[in-house]
Amino acid sequence: MLMYTAWLDLPPEKHDEAGVRLRGTLEKDGYRVSTFRRCRHPKETMVLEARPESGGPFIGIQSAAEKATELSIGFDSPCMLPPFDTQEEQ
């Protein structure tokens, strides 16, 4: 299992808006959202977790960094291929 992660600089007061927009996009693309928690900085961070209904890579998005000044966006992939790529026959 591999996890690809990217970080986005974003002030904590914008994390909820980003989470709501990303949730809508993921649901439209066939993902089932299993967790969504709004940011209550500094005690709680925004968390969004989803997986495609048809199976596929897990996506986790959450407030990150010491002062929650970033969003961490991670994709789990069950193999060495990037998410959504397919293995070619040799």
NUDOBA-635237 format. One line per field, with one value per residue: residue number from 1; residue in three letters; z negated, x negated, y of N, C-alpha, C in turn. Coordinates in pm, whole numbers, plus 50000, padded with zeros to 5 digits. Example, Ala and Ser with C-alpha at 12.3 -4.5 7.8 and 13.67 -1.06 7.14 Angstrom:
! NUDOBA-635237
sedren: (1;2)
setor: (ALA;SER)
nzz: (49220;49292)
nxx: (48681;48715)
nyy: (49431;49775)
cazz: (49220;49286)
caxx: (48770;48633)
cayy: (49550;49894)
czz: (49220;49213)
cxx: (48680;48710)
cyy: (49670;50003)
//
This chain:
! NUDOBA-635237
sedren: (1;2;3;4;5;6;7;8;9;10;11;12;13;14;15;16;17;18;19;20;21;22;23;24;25;26;27;28;29;30;31;32;33;34;35;36;37;38;39;40;41;42;43;44;45;46;47;48;49;50;51;52;53;54;55;56;57;58;59;60;61;62;63;64;65;66;67;68;69;70;71;72;73;74;75;76;77;78;79;80;81;82;83;84;85;86;87;88;89;90)
setor: (MET;LEU;MET;TYR;THR;ALA;TRP;LEU;ASP;LEU;PRO;PRO;GLU;LYS;HIS;ASP;GLU;ALA;GLY;VAL;ARG;LEU;ARG;GLY;THR;LEU;GLU;LYS;ASP;GLY;TYR;ARG;VAL;SER;THR;PHE;ARG;ARG;CYS;ARG;HIS;PRO;LYS;GLU;THR;MET;VAL;LEU;GLU;ALA;ARG;PRO;GLU;SER;GLY;GLY;PRO;PHE;ILE;GLY;ILE;GLN;SER;ALA;ALA;GLU;LYS;ALA;THR;GLU;LEU;SER;ILE;GLY;PHE;ASP;SER;PRO;CYS;MET;LEU;PRO;PRO;PHE;ASP;THR;GLN;GLU;GLU;GLN)
nzz: (50000;50089;50007;50143;50091;50068;49989;49916;49891;49683;49507;49176;49143;49389;49430;49381;49590;49811;49753;49774;50045;50167;50073;50206;50472;50464;50397;50622;50806;50746;50498;50162;49876;49570;49339;49215;49071;48940;48910;48598;48499;48243;48144;48283;48601;48955;49114;49376;49521;49772;50004;50321;50438;50601;50531;50485;50458;50128;50002;49807;49640;49454;49199;49147;49024;48764;48679;48816;49077;49326;49571;49579;49828;49908;50090;50096;50244;50365;50480;50665;50862;50969;50835;50999;51236;51461;51472;51726;51961;52014)
nxx: (49915;49937;49911;49992;49922;50010;49959;50137;50112;50316;50520;50654;50921;51035;51055;51295;51466;51321;51333;51611;51655;51479;51596;51845;51757;51627;51845;52004;51842;51873;51784;51810;51861;51719;51640;51678;51573;51601;51376;51269;51084;50852;50885;51002;50950;51027;51161;51190;51294;51303;51418;51433;51753;51747;51518;51170;50907;50859;50933;50805;50846;50726;50685;50360;50021;49851;49992;50228;50220;50221;50366;50374;50366;50435;50390;50459;50306;50326;50103;49791;49854;49964;50266;50562;50432;50372;50248;50029;50016;49729)
nyy: (49883;50215;50563;50863;51199;51542;51886;52178;52521;52701;52923;52854;52943;52902;52633;52486;52572;52477;52202;52151;52209;52023;51787;51791;51767;51516;51346;51384;51262;50996;50905;50783;50954;50903;51028;51353;51640;51957;52239;52348;52538;52619;52361;52141;51992;52024;51742;51512;51218;50971;50718;50555;50441;50219;50091;50144;50394;50521;50844;51099;51401;51668;51923;52042;52067;52249;52478;52445;52549;52445;52222;51876;51639;51319;51012;50672;50395;50065;49949;49980;50158;50482;50636;50532;50455;50180;49845;49747;49482;49280)
cazz: (50000;50093;49988;50206;50011;50110;49890;49974;49795;49675;49369;49111;49162;49520;49437;49392;49726;49897;49724;49830;50191;50203;50046;50317;50591;50445;50406;50762;50878;50706;50370;50042;49768;49444;49229;49242;48948;48963;48832;48481;48466;48256;48079;48380;48739;49056;49162;49479;49566;49870;50087;50429;50418;50680;50488;50537;50356;50017;50002;49677;49645;49319;49158;49113;48974;48622;48658;48912;49188;49450;49586;49625;49916;49929;50166;50078;50363;50321;50549;50701;50966;50920;50830;51121;51347;51470;51507;51866;51978;52078)
caxx: (50000;49865;49993;49943;49970;49976;49998;50186;50113;50450;50547;50753;51059;51084;51056;51432;51514;51252;51388;51746;51642;51420;51697;51940;51690;51607;51975;52044;51757;51903;51724;51894;51791;51738;51613;51662;51577;51562;51264;51297;50946;50739;50907;51032;50916;51118;51128;51279;51246;51396;51375;51529;51855;51709;51386;51063;50821;50909;50887;50815;50811;50739;50601;50227;49917;49864;50097;50336;50210;50217;50450;50304;50453;50368;50456;50401;50305;50288;49985;49689;49904;50038;50410;50643;50360;50392;50129;50023;49958;49599)
cayy: (50000;50342;50682;50985;51311;51678;51986;52302;52632;52757;52965;52768;52990;52859;52488;52435;52598;52382;52070;52142;52204;51894;51685;51794;51714;51372;51278;51390;51167;50859;50869;50783;51024;50831;51121;51495;51720;52097;52292;52430;52573;52527;52232;52035;52025;51973;51608;51458;51088;50916;50606;50536;50337;50101;50046;50228;50455;50603;50982;51164;51543;51722;52034;51989;52157;52281;52579;52415;52646;52370;52104;51757;51561;51191;50906;50540;50311;49931;49896;50079;50246;50599;50613;50525;50394;50038;49767;49704;49349;49282)
czz: (50000;50067;50052;50128;50070;50001;49962;49866;49799;49530;49306;49132;49298;49533;49453;49533;49824;49878;49784;49982;50237;50179;50160;50444;50580;50458;50550;50846;50830;50578;50260;49931;49637;49323;49282;49112;48981;48869;48716;48420;48333;48201;48176;48520;48833;49103;49263;49527;49660;49947;50200;50397;50487;50638;50551;50425;50253;50032;49863;49689;49503;49298;49109;49067;48831;48596;48756;49027;49324;49450;49637;49706;49949;50005;50136;50207;50322;50389;50584;50809;50903;50919;50968;51244;51347;51513;51653;51871;52053;52180)
cxx: (49910;49961;49923;50003;49922;50025;50032;50184;50250;50476;50659;50897;51117;51094;51196;51487;51451;51309;51525;51739;51584;51518;51797;51881;51672;51738;52025;51967;51773;51836;51829;51812;51823;51718;51608;51679;51527;51450;51317;51160;50941;50766;50930;50997;51022;51068;51234;51217;51350;51331;51478;51627;51813;51575;51279;50990;50897;50851;50910;50766;50828;50649;50469;50137;49950;49978;50212;50337;50205;50328;50360;50404;50379;50454;50385;50412;50257;50163;49889;49735;49971;50188;50474;50565;50388;50262;50136;49962;49827;49590)
cyy: (50123;50456;50799;51101;51443;51772;52115;52410;52698;52798;52880;52813;52952;52707;52431;52454;52500;52241;52051;52130;52071;51780;51677;51734;51563;51295;51276;51289;51023;50813;50871;50845;50952;50921;51263;51570;51858;52138;52377;52465;52646;52388;52117;52083;51969;51837;51566;51328;51028;50802;50590;50424;50208;50042;50131;50296;50538;50743;51040;51308;51597;51842;51977;52102;52198;52379;52563;52514;52576;52266;51992;51676;51432;51092;50775;50462;50172;49875;50010;50176;50368;50569;50624;50478;50245;49970;49725;49566;49360;49172)
//
